[in-house]
Amino acid sequence: MVSDGSAVETPNIVKANNNYIGFPHFLSTNVLSVTSNVNWTFTGIPSWLSLNSITGNGNAIINFTASANLGPSRTAEITLTGGGVLWNKITVFQEVDDLSAPTNVTTVFGTFIDVDQFILNWTESTDNVMVAGYEVYKDNVFVRTVPGLNTVINGLNPSTDYNMKVIAFDERGNKLAGTSRIIRTKNITYPYITSKDHANFNVDENVFDGVTWSYWKDWEIQSWIQIQYATPQVWNKYTMWNLPTGQWTSDDDPRDWTLQGSNDGITYTTLSTQTNQFWSTRGSAKDYYFTNTTGYNRYKFVISDVRAARSVSIGEVIFANAPLIDTEVPTAPTALSSSQITPNSAILSWLPSIDNVAVFGYEISQNGSSIGSSTGTNFAVTGLTPSTAYTYTVRAYD
């Protein structure tokens, strides 16, 4: 380099891209990058470690190869020197092969045991190298892998014994038979009512007690309340009462919610969705119908918003399996179009209608007269006269 007419000597450089290289116990290779502008040399190389080059000049890529290790872990410190100015010491470590399994956990136990779930806990296992995690089994069926010492087991049945087993394993997959424990869920009296929370004496059971002047209240807007039966029930209607006169205000009334059904407490099916609901008087009831032919042992109301308050209240809910009363007409089909037109035929197509229960079909009219129906969103028209204009109308019905 030349600056202001003076020669400046470039300093010697000898360095590696890192100073610690770890190898697994089996035969393996790693790469070390050397940056240099002088001659360099590696020294202190043990017999179990080989380099494809121990001397060189300038930049180089050096391959490290470690032989398989069946004994204790081993460490080597090799030195990279060059020009007597800069140097690096590189530590190379190779772990021992792990052939030993972790110990079985000494204790498995349940806490916060409820009718449909509990927390499964266990004591810590030990290993000659490191415990990687724990496998959890319920009645000899794998549930999940857990890194810590507890996990939630849910979707259970009341008054039921569950054989819970925990198996510790290490990074090599070594494991023993594990430790088991029988844990029994709580007994319940059906119907069993639960909720996200309740305020004071306004308990969950008030919603399904058959008394319209009692009520359930939660201080949170987004909440839920569930009824669980001993056997699956088929419901397609429910009547909901708001708060009776003198109990808070209509601001507490639920506005938006879904009704869901489940048979295991884990997977839920949405049966009915309601938005912007309103009761005109206190202590009054509203009927809600929905299509359902499946029996569920859990029915759950999930409330997402209320009229105006910061809490939610429901006076009473009564389920029933009643004939479906449908007073709403489907929306009109849109985007009616024709295709595959010939002198005597054509294909009509449209976008589907929407109904509060279900769209049963579509009636097609030609020049004001009905010519047929379709359960889908297209219809083939035939018997037409060439060079003739036709007007078509499609009406959805439930």
PyMOL commands that set and color helices and strands:
alter all, ss='L'
color gray80, all
select helices_A, chain A and resi 204-208+250-252
alter helices_A, ss='H'
color red, helices_A
select strands_A, chain A and resi 2-3+6-7+14-16+20-23+28-36+39-43+49-51+55-57+60-66+74-81+88-94+108-111+118-122+131-138+141-146+150-153+161-170+179-184+192-195+216-218+223-233+237-241+254-262+269-274+285-289+296-306+312-314+316-320+334-339+346-351+361-366+369-374+378-381+392-397
alter strands_A, ss='S'
color yellow, strands_A
deselect
rebuild
show_as cartoon
